[in-house]
Amino acid sequence: MKISAEAKTLLDLAIVRHGQGRYGEALDCLLALEARLPDHPGVLANLGMVCRDNGDLVRAEQYLRQACAARPNDPAAHYNLALTLLRAGRLREGFEEYEWRWQVRQFAAQRREFPQPLWRGEPLAGLRILIHGEQGAGDAIQFVRYAPLVRNAGGEATIEVLPHLERLLGWMEGEYRIVNAFSAGSQFDVHCPLLSLAQRFGTELDSIPAPARFFIPAAMQAKWATRLRTGRTRAGVAWAGNPNNYNDGARSLPAHFLVPLTRLAGIEWWSLQVGPAAGDIPDGLANLAEDLVDFGETAAAISALDLVITVDTAVAHLAGSLGKTVWLLAAYASDWRWMLHREDTPWYPSMRIFRQQRPGEWGEVMERVAAELQGFG
């Protein structure tokens, strides 16, 4: 459906304001467009996305369902409806819609094609199933919890992951066959993307499986316990995610916001940050980046800590899976899995969430974290 140049300019402005976290301004632009083009699928879809990220999930669902009705085969509209339902905690419906992700452009590079059929939930009855990772390392750590359900359903599971996860998953309870994603020759009868397992097992909030358990070798635990032993509370911190993530600008924390924490008495701070952000380390943090060569090593380091404070990145999932006390620093428009208005999460019992009250404002979040640290230990 074509729109005028003037309307296109207004829509482009709304998209820019949305990306900047200026949700009220984006909404004003889109509501003005809706008055002129009440049935335009693009306007409806953008209204849904802005309402979702601004925390109005009821209106978001209404707009996105209208967009899906107007364009039933629009994968982006269905994908954004999925994110809205998941954020609302309606997991069964949300994961059904989430299957549309494979037709969205941003997932094209991750889509796998095999001669063997895709497993859609039918009885496995001894079939060999390849469970292949997708998206980020945090997603793999979060969703590998479904491997025991696959085994209980009669499947002989092989789990394929990227090299930096291979050692960690080799320590997972149950002794699964773990293969490197860059290797060849895995034998299997059916396959399934890792995050699709939530849909296959009809996950609801009250049926989320417990996190995977990882048994870190005793020698590695002892090595890190000795290295990090200081007699003070030991806290690890990660402040940035993968810079290639579409939402990284919102979820990552400028490192200078950590300075007030490092000045608190009685706490020894250790950096769990790797990647480009590890070069921007504030004073008061001991840098472990050179030693954290994979997630197995990071898990061993976390095992020696009393507390982990992290933005929404793989470290959060790893600490939560290890049962470590973990404080998640969540952006205002946080990822769907952290839902809304909760300090806890059904995905990780040991996690506490500190949320932005306004888009982009980390200062107030860190003030709350500092106040809570006064009584920690």
N, C-alpha and C positions, 0 to 999 in steps of 0.2 A: 504494500500500500504506500504510494508516494505521498510525500508531504511537501509543503512549500519550503522555499529557502529560509524564510523567517522562522518557521516551525523547526526546521532542521537545526538552525543556529541555537534556538532555545533548548532543544533536546541535547545538543552537544554541550551546552553550558551546564545542564543538569548532570550529565555524566562526569564532567570535570569536577563539579562541586561535590558529587558523591565520592569520587576518588580522593578528594581532599578531606573527607570527613565532615563536610559542611552540609549536614543532612537536611536541616531546615531550609536552607537556600535551594538545595536540589529539589526538595519536595515542592516548594513554591513554584519553581519552573515547570515541574511536571503536572501540577494541578492546573496551572494555566493552560498547558497543552491539552490536558484531559477535557477541559471545558470546550475546546475547539474540535478535538478528535477523540470523542468518548470511547470509540471501539478500536482504536489503533493498537495492534498487538505490541509494538515496540514501546509505546508510551505506558501501556498497562504493565509490561514486564519490568520496565525501569521503576515504575511506582512501587511494584512489589519488592524489588531489591532494596530500594531506599527505605521503605517502611521496615523491612526486615532488619537492616543494619542499624536503624534508629530504634529498634526494640519493639515495634508495633507489629507483632506476629499475626494478629487477627487480620488486620488490613492487608498485610503482606500476602497472606494466603488467599484472600479474596481476589486481589489484583492478579496474582500469578495463576490462579485457576481460570480467571477470565482470559488471560493470555494463552493458556493451554487450550481453552475451548475455541478461541479464535484461530489458533494455529496448532492443531492437535499433534502434528509431527515436528514441532519445534523443540529440539533437544535442550537448548539453553533454557527455555521456559520451564520445562520439566525438571531440569537439574536445579534451577534456582528454587522451584517449589520443594524439591527434596531437601535442600539446605534449610529452608524455612520450617518444614515439618520436623526435621531432626533437631533443630535448635529448640523447638517447642517440646521436645521429648517424646514425640509421636514416632517412635523408631520403626515400627513395622511398616507404616505407610511411607515414612521417609526413605527407608532403604529400598522399598519397591521403586520409588521414583528415582533413586540414586543410580539405578541401573542405566538410566539415560546418559550417564557421564561419558560412556564410551563413544557417543556420537557428538560430543562437544569438542570443539577444536583444541582446547588446552590439554585434552587427554589423548589426542591422536598418537603422539609419540610413544605412549605407554601401552597402547592396545596391542595385544599379542595374538598372532594367528598361528594355529596348530592344525595339523591334519586330524588329530584326535578331537572328539566332541567336547563342547563346554558342558560341565556338570551343572545342572539346573535344580538339583535337590532330589532327584530320583534315587531309589535304593542303590547303595554301592555294592553290597554283597561281595566284598573281597576285591573290588576293582582297585587298580593302582591309580591314585589321583595326584596330579601335580598341582600344588598350591603355589602360585607365583606372586611375588611381591609387586606392589605398585605404589606410586606416589612417593612419599618420603620415608626416612628411616623410622620416624615416630609412628607413622601409620602401621608399619610392619610390626613394631614392638607392641602396639596397642591391639592389633587384630590377630596376632599369632595365637592368642588365647583360644581361638576357635579350632585349633588343630586337634585337641582331644575330642571335640564333638564329631569331627570328621572320622576319627578312629572309632569312636563309639557307634557311629552309623555304619561301620563295616568297611571303611576305606583304608587302604594302605597308602599312607600319606608321605609324599616327598615335598619338602618346602624349599623353594628357590628364592634366594635373596642376594643382594649385592655383597661384595667382599667384606665391607666394613661391619656387616652384621653376622657373618658366617660363624665366627668363633662364639659369639654370644648365644646364638640360637642352638649351637652345638651343646650348650650347657643346659638347655631347656629340659624340664622334667618330662619324662616319657621317651627320651632317646629317639627322636625323630631323625629321619634321613634329611640332612641339610646339604643343598648343593649351591654352588656358585652360579650366579646368573650368567656369567661369561663362559661357563663350561658348556660342553655339549654331551649328548648321549644319554640323557635321562630317559628311562623307559616308563611309560605310563599309558593308561587307557582313557582317562578323562582329565580335564584340567579346570581350574577355577581361580579367578583373581582373588587375592587375599581379602579385600574389603567386601567382596560379594558374599562371603560366608555369613555375614550378619543377616543378609536377606534370605539366604538359603535356610537358615535355622529360625526364621521368624522372630528375630530379637525384639523384645520389649524392654522397657526400663527395669522391670522386675525379673528379667531373665538374662541379663548381661552376664556372661561367664566371668569367673574370677580371672585376674591377670595371669599371664604365663609366669611360671616360676623358673628362675635361673639359679643353678647351683654353681657358684663361683669357686674354682679350685682353692683349697685351703692355703696353699703357698702364696697365691696372688693376694688373697685377703690379708695374710700376715704381712706381706711386703708393704701393702698400702697402709695398714694399721700402724706399722712402725714408722713409715715415712710421715704420716700426718699426725702422729701423736705429739701433742703440745701441752696437754694439761688444761687446755681451754676448750670451750665449745667450738666444734669444727663445722664450718658452714661452707658449702660449695655454691657457686653462682654461675649462671649462664645468661647472657643478656641479649643474644642475637641468634636468629635462625638462619636458614639458608637464604642468601640474598636473592636467589632466583625464584623464591616463592612469591606468588602474585600479591600476597598481603604482607610481605615482610616489612614494608615501611611502617605499617601500623603496629605489628606485633613485637618488633624488636625495640629494645630500650637503648637510648643513647647512654654510653658508658658513664658519663659524668654523674648520672643520677644515683650511681652506686656509692659515691664518695661518702655521704652521711652514714651509710651502713658500716663502711670500713673503719670509721672512727669510733664505733661503739666499743666500750670496754668489755673484756672477757670473751671475745670471739676471735677466732683465727679464721681468716678468709682464704679460700682456695678457688682459683678460676677453673671452671669446667668448660670454658669457651674454646672452641676450635674454629678453624676457618679464618677468613679475612679479619673478622672482628677481634680475634685474639691479639692482634697487633695494637689495639687501642685499649690497653689494660690500665685501669686506674691504679694509683698508688694504694698500697695496703692490701693488694691481692697477690697471692703467690701464683705464678703462671705455670700450669701443668700441661700446656698445649702440646709440647714436644713429646710427651710421654703417652698422651691419649691417642694411640695409633689406630684404635678401632673401638667399637662399642663394648667389646669384652673388657678392654683395659679401663674404659670409663666406668663400667659397672663395678669393677673391683675398687676403683677409687671412691665411688659413691658409697660402697659398703663400709668404708672407714669413716664416713661423715656422720654428723648428728642431724644435719638439716641441709636441704637443697632448696635454693631460691632460684627460679628460672622463668623466663618467658616461655611462650608456647612453642616449644621445639622438642626434639627427640629426647633431650635430657629429662624433660618433664615425664614423658612416658616411661623412660628407663627407671627413674627414681620411684615412680609410682608402682611399677611392676616389682621392684625390689622391696616394696613395703616401707621405703624410707619416708620420713616426714618430709613432704615437699610442698612448698608454697609457690603457686603459679601466679605470675603477674600477667593478667589478661587485659587485652585491649578492649575498648568500649564495644566495638563490633567484633566480638571474639568468634573463634571458630565454632561451628555447630556443636561440637562434642562437649563444650563447656556450658551449653544451654544459656539461660538468663537468670539473673537474680538469685543465684545460688553460690554459697561459699564452699559447697562440697560437690562431689561428682560420683555418680554410680560406677564410673569406670575405674576409679582408684580410691579405695577407702582411706589411704593415708594422705590424700591431697587436700589442701585448702586453697581456695581461689581468692585473690585480691584483684578486684576489677577496677578499671577506670570508670569514674563517674561521669566524665565528659570526654569526648573524642580527643585523643592526642595528649591528654594531661596525665603525665606520669608522676609529677611532683607530689600530688596528694596521695597517690598510691604508696609511694615510698615513705611518706610520713606515717602512714598506717603500719607499714611493715616495720619501720624502726621502732614504733611504739610497742608492737607485739614482741619484738626481739628483746625488749627490756626485761620481759618476764620469761623468756625462753630458757629451757635448760632444767 
